[in-house]
Amino acid sequence: MIGSVRTNGSAPVSITGLGCQVPERVLTNDELSRMVDTTDEWIVSRTGIRERRIAAPDEALSDIAIPAARTALERANVRPEDLDLIIVTTVTPDMLFPTTAAILGDVLPSPDAAAYDLLAGCTGFVYGVAQAYGMVAAGLSEKALVVGGDVLSKILDWTDRSTCVLFGDGCGAVVLERVDEGGFLGFALGADGGGGSYLLLPGSGSRALEDGNRPNVIHMHGPEVYKFATRVLVSSAQDLMAKCGVTTADVDLYIPHQANLRIIDHAVRQLGIAKDRVMINVDRYGNTSSGSIPIALSEALAAGRVQKGDLILMTGMGAGLTWGSALLEWTGERETWQ
Ligand SMILES: CC(C)(COP(=O)(O)OP(=O)(O)OC[C@H]1O[C@@H](n2cnc3c(N)ncnc32)[C@H](O)[C@@H]1OP(=O)(O)O)[C@@H](O)C(=O)NCCC(=O)NCCS
């Protein structure tokens, strides 16, 4: 596990701008129940999901990433040409190369930015922010853009009821810069490739497809992923809070990866966080992978749930298997975000 706690006097770095974007099309549980053998009652009781957004046939990740990035840049009052780093965390880039980060650099435009995509499953956003934080704190970058987003609808088997009801499309973007005080207090990231076979995309790379596997659609062992997710959502948050010397009583807003309401409820109970301090929007978006945490943060800000100085705990987990937590002392003024 790698971790970082800002106790050594390194420069404070924070989110100075944030935006999110989801496709227009809403797919409800009732519509899904006409496509596969499922019901609204089953999906809501097992997952808490009521609807999700689905990209149009000609819509790719960059189509939602660009507006999200532009909103984040405007709110940060940063010109795109002043960005020196773009990281896009995703498992559904427009294509493997050119990277979606490079496409963003061209379109925004940010001609002086280093740009690359980062793969860490649904934990991608936390990994990407940790990396950008390190680069900005070390002085390698001054203005970094991290986009977390996925269009998982493109890699779902729409005849497999055990996976297609869980996921949706969406994207969030943040600008990271040095600030005077507050900002990210620490990160804790981990991975266990031994559990990789529980959540995988066969046929998506250089490994030949095994007989019988459908290429380029998500294969998942639901119960094993459920066990993993409930475990790491708690342990990752506890590890980071212990390192940073805070307890759940200090956390003003908890943003867990929005995969499943039952997984979130379990973590909230185990961690002992008050329910009114938990951000939940899985009912409206399903699991948007790398988009999940930044979309939730964006909606919490829009709802006025975050004040300057608030402590925000974010934890993601997903394919890899990977997990990661970040602790952030919010530095923005509330008015800036409404
Ligand atoms: C997928 C998940 C919701 C299934 O919930 P569950 O309570 O564990 O259900 P089970 O897997 O035990 O399946 C129970 C039954 O429901 C059926 N079922 C699966 N999907 C269904 C659906 N959409 N509608 C109706 N029935 C369904 C199964 O076929 C199974 O039937 P059987 O008992 O006749 O074999 C749960 O395992 C889960 O959330 N896993 C984690 C998934 C996740 O978050 N992945 C991403 C992590 S980033």
The ligand as an ORCA input file, in Angstrom:
! r2SCAN-3c Opt
* xyz 0 1
  C     -24.744     -8.205     -7.877
  C     -25.408     -8.180     -6.510
  C     -26.323     -6.982     -6.390
  C     -26.257     -9.446     -6.352
  O     -26.923     -9.385     -5.126
  P     -27.062    -10.708     -4.228
  O     -28.014    -10.419     -3.139
  O     -25.674    -11.089     -3.840
  O     -27.686    -11.705     -5.222
  P     -27.041    -13.106     -5.717
  O     -25.787    -12.876     -6.491
  O     -26.949    -13.995     -4.520
  O     -28.145    -13.624     -6.681
  C     -29.398    -14.010     -6.163
  C     -30.300    -14.386     -7.317
  O     -30.687    -13.199     -8.023
  C     -30.545    -13.446     -9.421
  N     -30.304    -12.177    -10.085
  C     -29.116    -11.605    -10.423
  N     -29.346    -10.430    -11.039
  C     -30.679    -10.255    -11.062
  C     -31.505     -9.243    -11.557
  N     -31.025     -8.135    -12.150
  N     -32.845     -9.386    -11.420
  C     -33.380    -10.462    -10.827
  N     -32.636    -11.463    -10.339
  C     -31.292    -11.355    -10.458
  C     -29.404    -14.397     -9.531
  O     -29.480    -15.099    -10.750
  C     -29.655    -15.295     -8.337
  O     -30.605    -16.242     -8.705
  P     -30.487    -17.777     -8.217
  O     -30.470    -17.703     -6.706
  O     -31.706    -18.398     -8.784
  O     -29.204    -18.249     -8.787
  C     -24.343     -8.178     -5.380
  O     -23.634     -9.392     -5.399
  C     -23.380     -7.030     -5.516
  O     -23.738     -5.878     -5.363
  N     -22.086     -7.323     -5.782
  C     -21.095     -6.258     -5.933
  C     -21.186     -5.684     -7.335
  C     -20.406     -4.406     -7.487
  O     -20.610     -3.479     -6.739
  N     -19.524     -4.374     -8.492
  C     -18.755     -3.217     -8.820
  C     -17.736     -2.925     -7.771
  S     -16.827     -1.510     -8.181
*
